[in-house]
Protein backbone atom coordinates (compact mmCIF):
# COMPACT_ATOMS: atom_id res chain seq x y z
CA UNK A 1 0.00 0.00 0.00
CA UNK A 2 2.67 2.54 0.93
CA UNK A 3 5.19 3.77 -1.59
CA UNK A 4 8.39 5.63 -1.07
CA UNK A 5 9.31 7.74 1.93
CA UNK A 6 8.24 11.29 1.07
CA UNK A 7 9.77 13.08 4.06
CA UNK A 8 10.87 12.92 7.66
CA UNK A 9 9.43 15.75 9.78
CA UNK A 10 11.57 17.25 12.52
CA UNK A 11 10.25 19.77 15.05
CA UNK A 12 12.81 22.47 15.75
CA UNK A 13 12.95 25.18 18.44
CA UNK A 14 14.47 27.71 16.01
CA UNK A 15 13.44 27.43 12.36
CA UNK A 16 15.98 29.98 11.10
CA UNK A 17 18.87 28.22 12.86
CA UNK A 18 17.74 24.80 11.63
CA UNK A 19 17.41 26.10 8.06
CA UNK A 20 20.89 27.62 8.25
CA UNK A 21 22.34 24.35 9.58
CA UNK A 22 21.04 22.36 6.61
CA UNK A 23 21.88 25.07 4.06
CA UNK A 24 25.30 26.14 5.35
CA UNK A 25 26.77 23.12 7.15
CA UNK A 26 25.20 20.34 5.07
CA UNK A 27 25.15 22.25 1.77
CA UNK A 28 21.61 21.39 0.66
CA UNK A 29 18.72 23.39 -0.77
CA UNK A 30 16.26 24.72 1.80
CA UNK A 31 12.86 26.15 0.81
CA UNK A 32 11.32 29.37 2.00
CA UNK A 33 9.07 29.22 5.07
CA UNK A 34 5.51 28.11 4.42
CA UNK A 35 2.76 28.83 6.95
CA UNK A 36 0.22 26.01 7.19
CA UNK A 37 -2.54 27.40 9.43
CA UNK A 38 -4.74 24.29 9.07
CA UNK A 39 -1.95 22.25 10.67
CA UNK A 40 -0.70 24.93 13.06
CA UNK A 41 2.84 24.91 11.74
CA UNK A 42 5.38 26.82 9.74
CA UNK A 43 7.37 24.44 7.55
CA UNK A 44 10.59 24.49 5.61
CA UNK A 45 11.58 21.70 3.24
CA UNK A 46 15.13 20.46 2.83
CA UNK A 47 15.67 18.75 -0.52
CA UNK A 48 17.82 15.63 -0.49
CA UNK A 49 18.54 13.36 -3.45
CA UNK A 50 16.33 10.55 -2.15
CA UNK A 51 13.73 12.30 0.05
CA UNK A 52 12.97 15.52 1.93
CA UNK A 53 13.31 16.71 5.50
CA UNK A 54 10.42 18.85 6.75
CA UNK A 55 11.46 21.25 9.50
CA UNK A 56 8.46 22.25 11.64
CA UNK A 57 7.92 25.18 13.96
CA UNK A 58 4.72 26.17 15.82
CA UNK A 59 2.33 28.60 14.17
CA UNK A 60 0.19 30.10 16.93
CA UNK A 61 -0.46 29.15 20.53
CA UNK A 62 -2.80 26.27 19.66
CA UNK A 63 -0.20 24.47 17.59
CA UNK A 64 0.29 20.77 18.35
CA UNK A 65 3.95 21.42 17.60
CA UNK A 66 4.07 23.90 20.49
CA UNK A 67 3.00 21.09 22.82
CA UNK A 68 5.63 18.83 21.25
CA UNK A 69 8.33 21.43 22.01
CA UNK A 70 7.13 21.75 25.61
CA UNK A 71 7.83 18.04 26.07
CA UNK A 72 10.94 18.07 23.85
CA UNK A 73 12.56 21.54 24.14
CA UNK A 74 15.45 20.58 21.84
CA UNK A 75 13.01 19.34 19.15
CA UNK A 76 13.09 15.92 17.53
CA UNK A 77 11.58 13.66 14.92
CA UNK A 78 7.84 14.24 14.71
CA UNK A 79 6.57 11.98 11.93
CA UNK A 80 7.34 9.97 8.82
CA UNK A 81 5.43 10.58 5.60
CA UNK A 82 4.85 7.80 3.09
CA UNK A 83 3.33 8.15 -0.36
CA UNK A 84 0.14 6.37 -1.35
CA UNK A 85 -1.71 6.38 -4.65
CA UNK A 86 -5.15 7.02 -3.14
CA UNK A 87 -5.24 8.42 0.39
CA UNK A 88 -9.02 7.96 0.83
CA UNK A 89 -8.80 4.32 -0.21
CA UNK A 90 -5.83 3.82 2.13
CA UNK A 91 -7.74 5.44 5.01
CA UNK A 92 -10.79 3.25 4.46
CA UNK A 93 -8.70 0.08 4.30
CA UNK A 94 -6.73 0.96 7.42
CA UNK A 95 -9.86 1.93 9.38
CA UNK A 96 -11.45 -1.42 8.49
CA UNK A 97 -8.33 -3.03 9.96
CA UNK A 98 -8.85 -1.12 13.21
CA UNK A 99 -6.40 1.75 12.75
CA UNK A 100 -7.40 5.24 13.82
CA UNK A 101 -7.10 8.28 11.58
CA UNK A 102 -6.43 11.49 13.49
CA UNK A 103 -8.91 14.35 13.22
CA UNK A 104 -12.27 13.60 11.67
CA UNK A 105 -10.89 10.68 9.66
CA UNK A 106 -11.03 12.58 6.38
CA UNK A 107 -8.04 13.77 4.37
CA UNK A 108 -6.86 17.35 4.73
CA UNK A 109 -4.60 19.34 2.43
CA UNK A 110 -0.93 18.93 3.30
CA UNK A 111 2.08 21.15 2.76
CA UNK A 112 2.45 20.06 -0.86
CA UNK A 113 -1.20 20.85 -1.64
CA UNK A 114 -2.07 17.14 -1.75
CA UNK A 115 -4.49 15.12 0.42
CA UNK A 116 -2.98 13.69 3.60
CA UNK A 117 -4.04 11.72 6.66
CA UNK A 118 -2.25 10.98 9.90
CA UNK A 119 -2.41 7.59 11.63
CA UNK A 120 -2.66 7.44 15.40
CA UNK A 121 0.82 6.63 16.78
CA UNK A 122 -0.61 4.11 19.25
CA UNK A 123 -1.65 2.03 16.22
CA UNK A 124 1.77 2.27 14.55
CA UNK A 125 4.16 1.28 17.34
CA UNK A 126 4.63 4.80 18.65
CA UNK A 127 5.38 6.53 15.34
CA UNK A 128 3.15 9.25 13.93
CA UNK A 129 2.70 8.38 10.25
CA UNK A 130 1.42 10.68 7.55
CA UNK A 131 0.14 9.26 4.29
CA UNK A 132 0.24 11.63 1.32
CA UNK A 133 -1.46 11.03 -2.00
CA UNK A 134 0.95 11.20 -4.94
C-alpha positions as CSV (number, residue, x, y, z in Angstrom):
1,X,0.0,0.0,0.0
2,X,2.7,2.5,0.9
3,X,5.2,3.8,-1.6
4,X,8.4,5.6,-1.1
5,X,9.3,7.7,1.9
6,X,8.2,11.3,1.1
7,X,9.8,13.1,4.1
8,X,10.9,12.9,7.7
9,X,9.4,15.8,9.8
10,X,11.6,17.2,12.5
11,X,10.3,19.8,15.0
12,X,12.8,22.5,15.7
13,X,13.0,25.2,18.4
14,X,14.5,27.7,16.0
15,X,13.4,27.4,12.4
16,X,16.0,30.0,11.1
17,X,18.9,28.2,12.9
18,X,17.7,24.8,11.6
19,X,17.4,26.1,8.1
20,X,20.9,27.6,8.2
21,X,22.3,24.4,9.6
22,X,21.0,22.4,6.6
23,X,21.9,25.1,4.1
24,X,25.3,26.1,5.3
25,X,26.8,23.1,7.2
26,X,25.2,20.3,5.1
27,X,25.1,22.2,1.8
28,X,21.6,21.4,0.7
29,X,18.7,23.4,-0.8
30,X,16.3,24.7,1.8
31,X,12.9,26.2,0.8
32,X,11.3,29.4,2.0
33,X,9.1,29.2,5.1
34,X,5.5,28.1,4.4
35,X,2.8,28.8,7.0
36,X,0.2,26.0,7.2
37,X,-2.5,27.4,9.4
38,X,-4.7,24.3,9.1
39,X,-1.9,22.2,10.7
40,X,-0.7,24.9,13.1
41,X,2.8,24.9,11.7
42,X,5.4,26.8,9.7
43,X,7.4,24.4,7.5
44,X,10.6,24.5,5.6
45,X,11.6,21.7,3.2
46,X,15.1,20.5,2.8
47,X,15.7,18.7,-0.5
48,X,17.8,15.6,-0.5
49,X,18.5,13.4,-3.4
50,X,16.3,10.5,-2.2
51,X,13.7,12.3,0.0
52,X,13.0,15.5,1.9
53,X,13.3,16.7,5.5
54,X,10.4,18.8,6.7
55,X,11.5,21.2,9.5
56,X,8.5,22.3,11.6
57,X,7.9,25.2,14.0
58,X,4.7,26.2,15.8
59,X,2.3,28.6,14.2
60,X,0.2,30.1,16.9
61,X,-0.5,29.1,20.5
62,X,-2.8,26.3,19.7
63,X,-0.2,24.5,17.6
64,X,0.3,20.8,18.4
65,X,4.0,21.4,17.6
66,X,4.1,23.9,20.5
67,X,3.0,21.1,22.8
68,X,5.6,18.8,21.3
69,X,8.3,21.4,22.0
70,X,7.1,21.8,25.6
71,X,7.8,18.0,26.1
72,X,10.9,18.1,23.9
73,X,12.6,21.5,24.1
74,X,15.4,20.6,21.8
75,X,13.0,19.3,19.2
76,X,13.1,15.9,17.5
77,X,11.6,13.7,14.9
78,X,7.8,14.2,14.7
79,X,6.6,12.0,11.9
80,X,7.3,10.0,8.8
81,X,5.4,10.6,5.6
82,X,4.9,7.8,3.1
83,X,3.3,8.2,-0.4
84,X,0.1,6.4,-1.4
85,X,-1.7,6.4,-4.6
86,X,-5.1,7.0,-3.1
87,X,-5.2,8.4,0.4
88,X,-9.0,8.0,0.8
89,X,-8.8,4.3,-0.2
90,X,-5.8,3.8,2.1
91,X,-7.7,5.4,5.0
92,X,-10.8,3.2,4.5
93,X,-8.7,0.1,4.3
94,X,-6.7,1.0,7.4
95,X,-9.9,1.9,9.4
96,X,-11.5,-1.4,8.5
97,X,-8.3,-3.0,10.0
98,X,-8.8,-1.1,13.2
99,X,-6.4,1.7,12.7
100,X,-7.4,5.2,13.8
101,X,-7.1,8.3,11.6
102,X,-6.4,11.5,13.5
103,X,-8.9,14.4,13.2
104,X,-12.3,13.6,11.7
105,X,-10.9,10.7,9.7
106,X,-11.0,12.6,6.4
107,X,-8.0,13.8,4.4
108,X,-6.9,17.3,4.7
109,X,-4.6,19.3,2.4
110,X,-0.9,18.9,3.3
111,X,2.1,21.2,2.8
112,X,2.4,20.1,-0.9
113,X,-1.2,20.8,-1.6
114,X,-2.1,17.1,-1.7
115,X,-4.5,15.1,0.4
116,X,-3.0,13.7,3.6
117,X,-4.0,11.7,6.7
118,X,-2.2,11.0,9.9
119,X,-2.4,7.6,11.6
120,X,-2.7,7.4,15.4
121,X,0.8,6.6,16.8
122,X,-0.6,4.1,19.2
123,X,-1.7,2.0,16.2
124,X,1.8,2.3,14.6
125,X,4.2,1.3,17.3
126,X,4.6,4.8,18.7
127,X,5.4,6.5,15.3
128,X,3.1,9.3,13.9
129,X,2.7,8.4,10.2
130,X,1.4,10.7,7.5
131,X,0.1,9.3,4.3
132,X,0.2,11.6,1.3
133,X,-1.5,11.0,-2.0
134,X,1.0,11.2,-4.9
